[in-house]
Amino acid sequence: EESERKAREEAQQRAAKILATAVQRYAAEYVEEHTTSSVPIPSEEFKGRIIGREGRNIKTFEALTGVELLVDDTPEMVVLSCFHPLRREVARMALGRLIEDGRIHPAQIEEKVQRAKARLAEKIKEEGKKAAFDLGIDLHPELAALIGRLKYRTSYGQNQLAHSLEVSSIAKMLADELGINAQKAKRAGLLHDIGKAVDHEVDGPHALIGADLARRYGEAPEVVHAIAAHHEDIEPSGVLDVLIQAADTLSAARPGARQETFERYIQRLHDLEELCGSFPAVQEAYALQAGREVRVMVQPERADDEIAAKLAYDIARAIEGELSYPGEIRVNVIRQTQFTESAK
């Protein structure tokens, strides 16, 4: 019994030393994520152009991007506010191009937003390729693109791409210390949260979604299992499973890495948008002003003005019945019709 106790103590000391070594060897910057982006403007007169006559430009911009554009007394700067990093980045890129061009009107705004979405899709692919290249991992192009999307996703205020890179590096160091396959540990670490890139679009736990994606794009069974098991949605069965759990916990548990209140706030806004989007004829729903307003765009061919008015009432009652929130939420239902004709 004494020898068993000593062996257990030695094992615990050895495990603690391995974990401490891995954490000390991994040094990376961590930047806390926020929900706003600042965009510089050349002069104050641009604020008037951005707002437009009777606010037409700013209304068009907000409707197309789902991002709140704040034009206030801050000198030579406007602020974009949105909890969704992808939408905020599209808005930042589009607004930058509009300011650069100088011509700001609804048609131009629509064109720049569409171009920004296309450019961001390419940028996401490049981010994923770069992450895999930096770690020395050869990834299927679809998985690389999903890794790139994690740059615009947060969990408890922690950037998901930075977290995945950190988990991958820690997992490799732990694998080296334990003498197991470091390449597989790196892959599983990088891909462990891949399900979060699509969990807004697919139902189910992100670990199981991620494992399904990894399997679909040819990852090894051990890597797939480690992804699925990292939150114990399935039973861990091998050393790699437990190693990825440990690396994930080490990354998330660092002081200041995550903020629970921030995650609750983001989840509340996501739930608000999801509830509004569940109504028939709703095309898009955007939470603005920190959730104090929700802007609902309806499909004009499926909802006339009378239906749109009833929809605003029904959504407001559903929010009251299903969600918990401070203060009040203003529901704006927008039905917009656009006619285009060519002159030859």
N, C-alpha and C positions, 0 to 999 in steps of 0.2 A: 504493500500500500504506500509506503514511504517513497519507494522508487517511482511509482506511478505519479505521485504528487509532484516529485521533482521533475519528471519528464514533462508533465503538464505545464509547470512554471517555466521551464526552459523553452517549450514550444510557444508560450504566450510572449515571452521576452523576444524570441526570434521573430515572431509575427509582427510585434510592435516595431522592432528594428527595421524590418523590411518595409513596412508602411511609412515609417518616418524617413527612411532613405529615399523612397520614391517621391514623397512630397517635397523634400528638400531639394532634390535634383531637378524638379520641374518648376521653373520660374516663368510665369507669364503675367502680362498686364491684365487687369480686369477693369473694364469700364462699365459703370452702372448704366442701364438702359433707361431712357426717359420717354415721354410720350409727345415731345415737341421737337421741332427742327426749326432753326433760324435761317432765313434766306436774306442775304444782303441786297440792297437796291442802290442804284447809282445816285439817286437824289430823292428828296421828299415828294417831288411832283409825280413820281411813279406811283405813289399810294393812291392818288386820284384815278390814275389810269387802271390800276388793279381793281379798284372798286367799280369803276364804270358808271355810266349814266343810270341813275336810279338803282344802283347796286347790281346791274345786270351781269357784269363780268364776275364779280365775286360769287354771286348766286350760281352762275353756270359752272364756275370752277369747283365749288363745293359739291354741287349735284353730280358732276362727272367723276370726282375723285373720292367722295365720301370723307373728305378731310376738312376740318375747320380752318379757315384762313383769318388770322387775327391781324388787323391793321390798326395800330394804336399810336401812341406818342413816342414809342421807341425810335430814336433817330436812325435813319437809313437802314431799316430792317423790318421785315414782316415775319410772322411766326406761323408755322403750320402745326396744328394740334390734332392728333389722332392716336388711339391706343394700338392701332394695327400698323406695324412697321412697314409692311409691303405697300399699303395704300399711301402711307406718309412719304415713302421714298419715290413713288410715282409722282406724287404732288410736288415734291421738292425738285425733281428733274424737270417736270413740265413747266413749273413756275420759273426756274432758272433760264430755260430756253425762251420763254415769253419775254422775260426782262431783257435778255440778250438781243432778241429780235426787235423789241420796242413796240410792235403792233399788238395790242391786246384788245380782242373783241371775241364774242362767243364762238364764232366759227374757227378762229385761230386757236382758241383755248381747246376746243374739241380735237383739233388736229394734233396739237402738242401733247395732249394727254394720251392719245392713241399711240403716238410715237414713243412716248416715255414708257408705256407698258411694254412695247416691243423691245426697247433697249434694255429694260430691266430684266426681261426674260433671258436675253443674251448674257447680261451681267451675272445673273444667278448661275447659269451654266459655267461661266468662267470661274466664279468663286468656288464652286464645287470641284472643278478640275484642279484648281490651285491648292485647295485643302488636301486632296488626295496626293498630288505631286509632292507637296511639302513633307508629307508623311512617308513618301515612297511606296504608295499603294496604287495598284492598277484597278480602277473601278469601272463597272459598266456605265456607259454615258447617262442612263436614266437615274442610276443611283447617285452619280456625281451631281446631276441637276437637283435632286432632292436634298443632297447635302448643302448645296448652294442656297436653297430656300431657308435653311435653318439660320442663316445670317439675319433673316428678317422675322425671326420667331424668338420669343422670350419665355422663360419659365421662372416664376418668382423673381422677375427682374434680371435674371441671368441670361445673357445671349446664348442661344442654343448651339450655334456653330462653335463659339469659343469654348463652351462646355464640352462639346463632342471631341474637339481637338485635345482638350485637357485630359479627358477620360482616356482617349487613345494613347496619349504619351504616358500617362500614369500606368495604364494597363501593360504597356510594353516593358516599362521598368520593373513592375511586379513580376512579369513573366520571366524577364532576365534573371531576377533574383531567385525565382523558384525553379528555373531550368526547364520551363515549358515553351511551346512554340510562340515566339514573340510576334511573328508576322500575323498569326491568327488573332492574337490578343489585340494588336493594333487595329485590325479590321473591325473586330467586334466592338471595340471601344468607339471607333469613329461612327459606326453604323447603329449603335445601341438605341439612339433616339430618333432614327430616321422616320419612324411612324408619326412623329410630331409634325413633319412637313406636310402631311395630308390628313391629320386627325380631325380637321374642321370639315373635311369632305367625306370621310369614311367613319362609320360607327364602329366602336369597340376600343379596348385598351391600346394605347400607342405601342406598347411592347409587342403585342401580337400582330398589329398592323405592320410594324417594322419587320418582324420576322417573316411575314408573308411576302413583303416586298423583296427582302434579301433572298429568300428561296426562289422567287420568280426570276430574279436576275442572276442566278447561278452561284450564290455564295455557298461555302462549305457547310454541311449539316451542323458541325460544332459551333460555327459562327451564328447560324440561324438560331440554334437552341439557346446560346448565350444571350442573344437579343431578346428572345421570348421570355427568358427566365429572369431578366435583370430587375423586375419588380415582383417576381414570384407569381406571375399570372399562370405559369406552369412551374412544376417542381425543378429546382436546380439539380443537375445530375452529374456534373463534372467539374474539374478544377477551373476551367475557363469560365463557367457560369458564375462561380463564386468570385473569381478574380474581377470580372466586369462589375458585379455588384459592389465590390469593395472600391474599385476605381471611381465608379459613379458616386458613391457615398462620400468619398474623399473630396471630390471636386465640388459637390453641392454643399458640403458641411463647412467649407472654409469660412471664417468670419467675414461677413459682408458680401458673400457671394450671392446670397438670395434674400429676398424680402417677401414675407408672407402677405403683408397688407397689400403690396403692389399686385401680387397674383390674384388676390380676392377682387381687387378693383377691376383688373383686366377681365376676369371671369364674369363679373357682373355685367360689363359692357357687351361681352360676347353673348351672354344669355339673352340680353335685351335685343340685340340684332337678330339672334336666332329665332326668338319668339315672334318678332315682327315679320321675318321672312317666311314663317310657316303659314301665313294667311294666303288664300288663293289670290291671284292677280298681282301679287307683290313681286317686283323685279329685283329691287335692291333695298336694303335697310341699313342706315348708317347712324351710329350713336355719336352725337356731338356734345360739346360743352360738358365734358366729363360725365356724360350720361344724363344730363338734365334735359336734353332734347334728342328725339329720334326722328330722322328724316326718312320717310318711306316713299320710294319711287314705285308707281304702279304701271302696269302695262296698259296703255291707253285703249288698245283694241279690246281688252277684256274688262275694263272698268270705266263706266261713264262717270260724270260728276256726282251723280246721286250715290252710286256705289262707293266712290272714293270717300265721300262724306261719312257714309255708314261705316266704312272700313276704319276711319280715324277713331270713331266712337268704339267699335269692337276691339281695336288694338288697345286703346286706353283702358277699357274694362279688363282685358286679358292681363295687362301689365299689373293692374291693381290686384287681380286675383292670384297671379302665379309668381310674381317676383317680389323680392324684399329690397327696398331702396330708401335712402334718405330724401326728404323734401318731396318735390313733385317733378314729373317728367312730361314735357310738352311733346305731343305727337303731331308731326307735320306730314300729311299725305300729299304728295305732289303728282299730278297727272299732266304730263307734257306731251303735246302733239307737234310734230315737225313735218312740214311739207317741202319737198325738194322738186324743182323742175329745171330743165336745161334750156337755155336760149341758144339757138344755132344760127 
